Amino acid sequence: MAMSSIRKARGCWSFIRALHKGPDAAHAPQVPEHTQLSWILTCLVRLPRLQHLHQWKAKTATQKHGGTAGLLTYPVLQAADILLYKSTHVPVGEDQVQHMELVQDLAQTFNKKYGEFFPVPKSILTPMKKVKSLRDPAAKMSKSDPDKLATVRITDSAEEIVQKFRKAVTDFTSEVTYEPAHRPGVSNLVAIHAAVTRIPVEEAVRCGAGMDTARYKLLVADAVIEKFAPIKREIEKLKMDRGHLEKVLQAGSAKAKELAQPVCQEVRKLVGFL
């Protein structure tokens, strides 16, 4: 399992580097302070607070025997990822707003109990607040969705992307409009089109004027393929240079640990561990 996690980390890192060629960073498994702070924060939150979170309710509703403790406390680990670096602003999608409220509550609870230490981070909502499932426009698009046609992945081939958009759920009206409350399926397509082409929703609707939804689906698929193409090329390029990825991970881990270690040590002092 450990080796599998490492392989997944390398794969994820090639995505990150392809999407954003910014400063080196690290993934959490190589910085144990993330889990250490997570445990401390878990001691400050009550069980009903975590059980009230929408994503916990949604995921456990689809699981036969309910969710695991790891799933329940995962939002606390997310909070640790943010607070460990004393972040002040965090870009999030609409579906993560409730988790950010938990982060803010934990920072305030810690500060009240042990003195002002963590900044209370603010959410920065991204323009595309939530991408909906292609198969169920009432739900968000998720990589863990068992329906493979519901989610578009950056690594999907052009043929797979076209197939997924062709199978996207819309309705019996052929006109392209943006009415999320009444026509969630076609409105999701319009929102995706607007996001990947960086145009207003109104302009995306105008692009679909005179088309039926079947033709518009192909237009959106082509726009997504065009948007993903340079990212996919960069991913493939990075995956070919394994040594470079290893060096980036090592350098990023060292830098992250340099930032995280003193914060976590101060936290341990404040709570009485040292």
C-alpha positions as a LaTeX table, in Angstrom:
\begin{tabular}{lrrr}
\hline
Residue & $x$ (\AA) & $y$ (\AA) & $z$ (\AA) \\
\hline
Met1 & 0.00 & 0.00 & 0.00 \\
Ala2 & 2.87 & 2.37 & 0.82 \\
Met3 & 4.46 & 1.79 & $-2.59$ \\
Ser4 & 1.10 & 2.34 & $-4.25$ \\
Ser5 & 0.76 & 5.68 & $-2.42$ \\
Ile6 & 4.20 & 6.75 & $-3.58$ \\
Arg7 & 3.38 & 5.87 & $-7.19$ \\
Lys8 & 0.12 & 7.82 & $-6.94$ \\
Ala9 & 2.01 & 10.77 & $-5.45$ \\
Arg10 & 4.39 & 10.83 & $-8.42$ \\
Gly11 & 1.44 & 10.71 & $-10.80$ \\
Cys12 & $-0.37$ & 13.50 & $-8.95$ \\
Trp13 & 2.77 & 15.60 & $-8.91$ \\
Ser14 & 3.15 & 15.36 & $-12.68$ \\
Phe15 & $-0.41$ & 16.76 & $-12.90$ \\
Ile16 & 0.41 & 19.62 & $-10.54$ \\
Arg17 & 3.59 & 20.53 & $-12.36$ \\
Ala18 & 1.80 & 20.43 & $-15.71$ \\
Leu19 & $-1.04$ & 22.62 & $-14.48$ \\
His20 & 1.09 & 25.10 & $-12.58$ \\
Lys21 & 4.80 & 25.57 & $-13.14$ \\
Gly22 & 5.18 & 27.53 & $-9.94$ \\
Pro23 & 7.49 & 27.24 & $-6.91$ \\
Asp24 & 8.37 & 23.79 & $-5.66$ \\
Ala25 & 5.98 & 22.31 & $-3.16$ \\
Ala26 & 5.45 & 18.99 & $-1.42$ \\
His27 & 2.76 & 16.41 & $-0.99$ \\
Ala28 & 1.54 & 15.81 & 2.54 \\
Pro29 & 2.73 & 12.18 & 3.06 \\
Gln30 & 6.36 & 13.37 & 3.17 \\
Val31 & 5.60 & 16.03 & 5.80 \\
Pro32 & 4.35 & 14.21 & 8.93 \\
Glu33 & 3.46 & 17.51 & 10.61 \\
His34 & 0.23 & 17.48 & 8.57 \\
Thr35 & $-1.10$ & 14.40 & 10.35 \\
Gln36 & 0.29 & 15.53 & 13.71 \\
Leu37 & $-1.60$ & 18.82 & 13.55 \\
Ser38 & $-4.66$ & 17.00 & 12.20 \\
Trp39 & $-4.82$ & 14.82 & 15.33 \\
Ile40 & $-4.55$ & 17.86 & 17.61 \\
Leu41 & $-7.32$ & 19.66 & 15.69 \\
Thr42 & $-9.48$ & 16.52 & 15.80 \\
Cys43 & $-9.41$ & 16.80 & 19.59 \\
Leu44 & $-11.00$ & 20.24 & 19.30 \\
Val45 & $-13.99$ & 19.33 & 17.14 \\
Arg46 & $-17.15$ & 17.55 & 18.26 \\
Leu47 & $-18.49$ & 14.50 & 16.44 \\
Pro48 & $-21.85$ & 16.04 & 15.40 \\
Arg49 & $-19.98$ & 18.94 & 13.74 \\
Leu50 & $-18.27$ & 16.51 & 11.35 \\
Gln51 & $-21.38$ & 14.39 & 10.82 \\
His52 & $-23.27$ & 17.51 & 9.77 \\
Leu53 & $-20.99$ & 18.15 & 6.75 \\
His54 & $-22.75$ & 17.71 & 3.41 \\
Gln55 & $-20.03$ & 15.58 & 1.81 \\
Trp56 & $-20.04$ & 13.15 & 4.73 \\
Lys57 & $-23.80$ & 12.75 & 4.43 \\
Ala58 & $-23.64$ & 12.33 & 0.66 \\
Lys59 & $-20.86$ & 9.74 & 0.67 \\
Thr60 & $-22.20$ & 7.68 & 3.57 \\
Ala61 & $-25.63$ & 7.59 & 1.94 \\
Thr62 & $-24.12$ & 5.58 & $-0.93$ \\
Gln63 & $-22.12$ & 3.18 & 1.26 \\
Lys64 & $-23.69$ & 0.01 & 2.64 \\
His65 & $-22.11$ & 0.03 & 6.07 \\
Gly66 & $-21.65$ & 3.76 & 6.51 \\
Gly67 & $-18.43$ & 5.74 & 6.22 \\
Thr68 & $-15.08$ & 5.18 & 7.89 \\
Ala69 & $-13.49$ & 7.28 & 10.62 \\
Gly70 & $-10.88$ & 8.36 & 8.06 \\
Leu71 & $-13.58$ & 9.74 & 5.78 \\
Leu72 & $-15.30$ & 11.47 & 8.69 \\
Thr73 & $-12.13$ & 13.22 & 9.88 \\
Tyr74 & $-10.73$ & 13.99 & 6.42 \\
Pro75 & $-11.98$ & 17.62 & 6.54 \\
Val76 & $-9.88$ & 18.07 & 9.69 \\
Leu77 & $-6.82$ & 16.89 & 7.77 \\
Gln78 & $-7.71$ & 19.47 & 5.10 \\
Ala79 & $-7.84$ & 22.09 & 7.86 \\
Ala80 & $-4.39$ & 21.02 & 9.05 \\
Asp81 & $-3.05$ & 21.32 & 5.48 \\
Ile82 & $-4.20$ & 24.95 & 5.46 \\
Leu83 & $-3.44$ & 26.06 & 9.01 \\
Leu84 & $-0.01$ & 24.43 & 9.16 \\
Tyr85 & 1.28 & 27.09 & 6.77 \\
Lys86 & $-0.72$ & 29.88 & 8.40 \\
Ser87 & $-2.60$ & 30.51 & 5.15 \\
Thr88 & $-4.74$ & 33.63 & 4.99 \\
His89 & $-6.66$ & 33.05 & 1.74 \\
Val90 & $-7.69$ & 29.78 & 0.09 \\
Pro91 & $-9.17$ & 29.42 & $-3.43$ \\
Val92 & $-12.02$ & 26.90 & $-3.26$ \\
Gly93 & $-15.01$ & 25.69 & $-5.24$ \\
Glu94 & $-18.54$ & 26.14 & $-3.95$ \\
Asp95 & $-18.64$ & 22.54 & $-2.67$ \\
Gln96 & $-15.73$ & 23.26 & $-0.30$ \\
Val97 & $-17.21$ & 26.36 & 1.36 \\
Gln98 & $-18.61$ & 24.30 & 4.25 \\
His99 & $-15.21$ & 22.69 & 4.81 \\
Met100 & $-13.62$ & 26.14 & 4.86 \\
Glu101 & $-16.10$ & 27.15 & 7.54 \\
Leu102 & $-14.79$ & 24.21 & 9.57 \\
Val103 & $-11.22$ & 25.44 & 9.03 \\
Gln104 & $-12.22$ & 28.89 & 10.28 \\
Asp105 & $-14.01$ & 27.41 & 13.30 \\
Leu106 & $-10.98$ & 25.29 & 14.20 \\
Ala107 & $-8.62$ & 28.26 & 13.92 \\
Gln108 & $-10.90$ & 30.35 & 16.15 \\
Thr109 & $-11.37$ & 27.51 & 18.66 \\
Phe110 & $-7.61$ & 26.95 & 18.88 \\
Asn111 & $-6.93$ & 30.67 & 19.28 \\
Lys112 & $-9.58$ & 31.01 & 21.99 \\
Lys113 & $-8.15$ & 28.08 & 23.95 \\
Tyr114 & $-4.42$ & 28.67 & 23.50 \\
Gly115 & $-4.06$ & 32.33 & 22.45 \\
Glu116 & $-3.95$ & 34.04 & 19.07 \\
Phe117 & $-1.83$ & 31.83 & 16.84 \\
Phe118 & $-3.52$ & 30.87 & 13.57 \\
Pro119 & $-4.83$ & 33.42 & 11.05 \\
Val120 & $-8.51$ & 32.77 & 10.26 \\
Pro121 & $-8.30$ & 32.08 & 6.50 \\
Lys122 & $-10.80$ & 33.49 & 4.04 \\
Ser123 & $-12.32$ & 31.65 & 1.08 \\
Ile124 & $-11.72$ & 32.86 & $-2.46$ \\
Leu125 & $-14.46$ & 31.42 & $-4.64$ \\
Thr126 & $-13.28$ & 30.42 & $-8.09$ \\
Pro127 & $-15.33$ & 31.69 & $-11.09$ \\
Met128 & $-16.49$ & 28.13 & $-11.91$ \\
Lys129 & $-17.95$ & 27.40 & $-8.49$ \\
Lys130 & $-18.98$ & 23.80 & $-9.09$ \\
Val131 & $-18.79$ & 21.45 & $-12.08$ \\
Lys132 & $-21.79$ & 19.13 & $-12.18$ \\
Ser133 & $-21.81$ & 15.46 & $-13.14$ \\
Leu134 & $-22.48$ & 14.77 & $-16.81$ \\
Arg135 & $-24.81$ & 11.93 & $-15.83$ \\
Asp136 & $-26.55$ & 13.57 & $-12.88$ \\
Pro137 & $-26.52$ & 17.38 & $-13.09$ \\
Ala138 & $-27.92$ & 17.57 & $-9.55$ \\
Ala139 & $-24.62$ & 16.17 & $-8.22$ \\
Lys140 & $-21.08$ & 17.51 & $-8.52$ \\
Met141 & $-18.58$ & 15.97 & $-10.91$ \\
Ser142 & $-16.41$ & 13.63 & $-8.86$ \\
Lys143 & $-13.42$ & 11.46 & $-9.69$ \\
Ser144 & $-14.82$ & 8.80 & $-7.34$ \\
Asp145 & $-18.13$ & 8.54 & $-9.22$ \\
Pro146 & $-18.71$ & 4.86 & $-10.14$ \\
Asp147 & $-20.28$ & 5.94 & $-13.44$ \\
Lys148 & $-17.25$ & 6.43 & $-15.69$ \\
Leu149 & $-19.27$ & 8.60 & $-18.07$ \\
Ala150 & $-20.05$ & 11.13 & $-15.34$ \\
Thr151 & $-16.58$ & 12.63 & $-15.00$ \\
Val152 & $-14.18$ & 14.12 & $-17.55$ \\
Arg153 & $-10.54$ & 13.55 & $-16.69$ \\
Ile154 & $-7.59$ & 15.52 & $-17.99$ \\
Thr155 & $-5.96$ & 12.27 & $-19.13$ \\
Asp156 & $-9.02$ & 11.15 & $-21.14$ \\
Ser157 & $-8.45$ & 10.68 & $-24.86$ \\
Ala158 & $-10.29$ & 12.95 & $-27.30$ \\
Glu159 & $-12.54$ & 10.01 & $-28.19$ \\
Glu160 & $-13.41$ & 9.40 & $-24.54$ \\
Ile161 & $-14.23$ & 13.07 & $-23.97$ \\
Val162 & $-16.51$ & 13.15 & $-27.01$ \\
Gln163 & $-18.27$ & 9.98 & $-25.86$ \\
Lys164 & $-18.84$ & 11.38 & $-22.37$ \\
Phe165 & $-20.35$ & 14.62 & $-23.66$ \\
Arg166 & $-22.51$ & 12.75 & $-26.18$ \\
Lys167 & $-23.93$ & 10.72 & $-23.28$ \\
Ala168 & $-24.36$ & 13.78 & $-21.04$ \\
Val169 & $-27.85$ & 14.07 & $-19.56$ \\
Thr170 & $-29.89$ & 17.02 & $-20.84$ \\
Asp171 & $-33.66$ & 17.14 & $-21.48$ \\
Phe172 & $-36.22$ & 16.94 & $-24.27$ \\
Thr173 & $-35.86$ & 20.60 & $-25.31$ \\
Ser174 & $-33.29$ & 20.97 & $-28.09$ \\
Glu175 & $-32.56$ & 24.71 & $-27.67$ \\
Val176 & $-29.40$ & 25.77 & $-25.82$ \\
Thr177 & $-30.25$ & 27.99 & $-22.82$ \\
Tyr178 & $-28.81$ & 28.69 & $-19.40$ \\
Glu179 & $-31.48$ & 28.01 & $-16.77$ \\
Pro180 & $-29.83$ & 26.04 & $-13.92$ \\
Ala181 & $-33.04$ & 25.73 & $-11.90$ \\
His182 & $-35.14$ & 24.41 & $-14.78$ \\
Arg183 & $-32.61$ & 22.90 & $-17.20$ \\
Pro184 & $-29.65$ & 21.74 & $-15.08$ \\
Gly185 & $-28.18$ & 19.38 & $-17.69$ \\
Val186 & $-27.80$ & 21.79 & $-20.60$ \\
Ser187 & $-26.93$ & 24.61 & $-18.17$ \\
Asn188 & $-24.02$ & 22.48 & $-16.91$ \\
Leu189 & $-22.76$ & 22.15 & $-20.49$ \\
Val190 & $-22.99$ & 25.92 & $-20.95$ \\
Ala191 & $-21.11$ & 26.52 & $-17.69$ \\
Ile192 & $-18.33$ & 24.10 & $-18.71$ \\
His193 & $-18.12$ & 25.71 & $-22.15$ \\
Ala194 & $-17.84$ & 29.17 & $-20.60$ \\
Ala195 & $-15.21$ & 28.02 & $-18.10$ \\
Val196 & $-12.83$ & 26.30 & $-20.52$ \\
Thr197 & $-13.06$ & 29.08 & $-23.14$ \\
Arg198 & $-13.00$ & 31.89 & $-20.55$ \\
Ile199 & $-16.09$ & 33.59 & $-21.95$ \\
Pro200 & $-19.23$ & 34.80 & $-20.14$ \\
Val201 & $-22.13$ & 32.36 & $-19.88$ \\
Glu202 & $-24.22$ & 34.65 & $-22.09$ \\
Glu203 & $-21.65$ & 34.41 & $-24.88$ \\
Ala204 & $-21.52$ & 30.62 & $-24.53$ \\
Val205 & $-25.30$ & 30.56 & $-25.03$ \\
Arg206 & $-24.91$ & 32.74 & $-28.13$ \\
Cys207 & $-22.34$ & 30.28 & $-29.49$ \\
Gly208 & $-25.01$ & 27.59 & $-29.21$ \\
Ala209 & $-27.69$ & 29.63 & $-30.97$ \\
Gly210 & $-29.30$ & 27.68 & $-33.79$ \\
Met211 & $-27.83$ & 24.40 & $-32.57$ \\
Asp212 & $-29.69$ & 21.53 & $-30.98$ \\
Thr213 & $-28.21$ & 20.07 & $-27.76$ \\
Ala214 & $-26.68$ & 17.12 & $-29.65$ \\
Arg215 & $-24.54$ & 19.46 & $-31.78$ \\
Tyr216 & $-23.79$ & 21.71 & $-28.82$ \\
Lys217 & $-22.44$ & 18.75 & $-26.86$ \\
Leu218 & $-19.84$ & 18.20 & $-29.58$ \\
Leu219 & $-18.93$ & 21.92 & $-29.52$ \\
Val220 & $-18.35$ & 21.74 & $-25.77$ \\
Ala221 & $-16.38$ & 18.49 & $-26.12$ \\
Asp222 & $-14.09$ & 20.14 & $-28.71$ \\
Ala223 & $-13.55$ & 23.13 & $-26.40$ \\
Val224 & $-12.61$ & 20.83 & $-23.50$ \\
Ile225 & $-10.25$ & 18.80 & $-25.71$ \\
Glu226 & $-8.54$ & 22.00 & $-26.88$ \\
Lys227 & $-8.19$ & 23.24 & $-23.28$ \\
Phe228 & $-6.74$ & 19.97 & $-22.02$ \\
Ala229 & $-4.36$ & 19.33 & $-24.94$ \\
Pro230 & $-1.35$ & 21.42 & $-23.76$ \\
Ile231 & $-1.78$ & 20.17 & $-20.19$ \\
Lys232 & $-1.82$ & 16.55 & $-21.37$ \\
Arg233 & 1.32 & 17.12 & $-23.44$ \\
Glu234 & 3.10 & 18.60 & $-20.42$ \\
Ile235 & 1.98 & 15.68 & $-18.22$ \\
Glu236 & 3.37 & 13.15 & $-20.69$ \\
Lys237 & 6.61 & 15.10 & $-20.93$ \\
Leu238 & 7.00 & 15.19 & $-17.16$ \\
Lys239 & 6.16 & 11.51 & $-16.75$ \\
Met240 & 9.05 & 10.67 & $-19.08$ \\
Asp241 & 11.51 & 12.44 & $-16.74$ \\
Arg242 & 11.10 & 10.47 & $-13.54$ \\
Gly243 & 14.37 & 11.73 & $-12.10$ \\
His244 & 13.18 & 15.33 & $-12.40$ \\
Leu245 & 9.92 & 14.51 & $-10.59$ \\
Glu246 & 11.85 & 12.80 & $-7.78$ \\
Lys247 & 14.09 & 15.85 & $-7.38$ \\
Val248 & 11.11 & 18.21 & $-7.31$ \\
Leu249 & 9.37 & 16.07 & $-4.67$ \\
Gln250 & 12.48 & 15.93 & $-2.50$ \\
Ala251 & 13.17 & 19.67 & $-2.78$ \\
Gly252 & 9.52 & 20.50 & $-2.17$ \\
Ser253 & 9.33 & 18.22 & 0.86 \\
Ala254 & 12.41 & 19.83 & 2.37 \\
Lys255 & 10.98 & 23.33 & 1.84 \\
Ala256 & 7.56 & 22.38 & 3.19 \\
Lys257 & 9.09 & 20.74 & 6.25 \\
Glu258 & 11.18 & 23.86 & 6.86 \\
Leu259 & 7.96 & 25.88 & 7.01 \\
Ala260 & 5.79 & 23.32 & 8.80 \\
Gln261 & 8.15 & 22.09 & 11.51 \\
Pro262 & 8.43 & 25.30 & 13.59 \\
Val263 & 4.65 & 25.88 & 13.40 \\
Cys264 & 3.88 & 22.33 & 14.53 \\
Gln265 & 6.50 & 22.55 & 17.28 \\
Glu266 & 4.94 & 25.75 & 18.60 \\
Val267 & 1.52 & 24.10 & 18.51 \\
Arg268 & 2.85 & 21.18 & 20.56 \\
Lys269 & 4.24 & 23.64 & 23.10 \\
Leu270 & 0.94 & 25.52 & 23.32 \\
Val271 & $-1.10$ & 22.37 & 23.92 \\
Gly272 & 1.38 & 21.03 & 26.47 \\
Phe273 & 3.11 & 18.24 & 24.56 \\
Leu274 & 6.56 & 19.82 & 25.04 \\
\hline
\end{tabular}
